[in-house]
Amino acid sequence: MALAMTDQSWAVHAACSDTDPDALFVRGAAQRQVRQMCFSCPVRIECLADALDSGMTFGVWGGLTERERRALMRRYPNERNWYLRLTEGQDPVATDLRNGRIPRMTNR
């Protein structure tokens, strides 16, 4: 079981905090628009870590779709602290995410 972040005060600083929540749970091409908002968000990493820690299965969180988050969780099945991995990890996935790039997830 993942250890969810208990302090979610970051959410008030989210670029989407004044957005209708339904706008974040879209499919297909509409996800690109949501991503644009995410990648300009000052708390994108906190949002993504929270979604991964809590196992969010729908919507765009921290700039990643549900499919991308599932791939990330498959790649690191035993991760217990996503915030630490995303902010301090030296692997290419963490580095890409910190630098505002969508990581390439290949099957290994």
Secondary structure, 3 states (H helix, E strand, C coil): CCCCCCCCHHHHHCCCCCCCHHHHCCCCCHHHHHHHHHCCCCCHHHHHHHHHHHCCCCCCECCECHHHHHHHHHHCCCCCCHHHHHHHCCCHHHHHHHCCCCCCCCCC
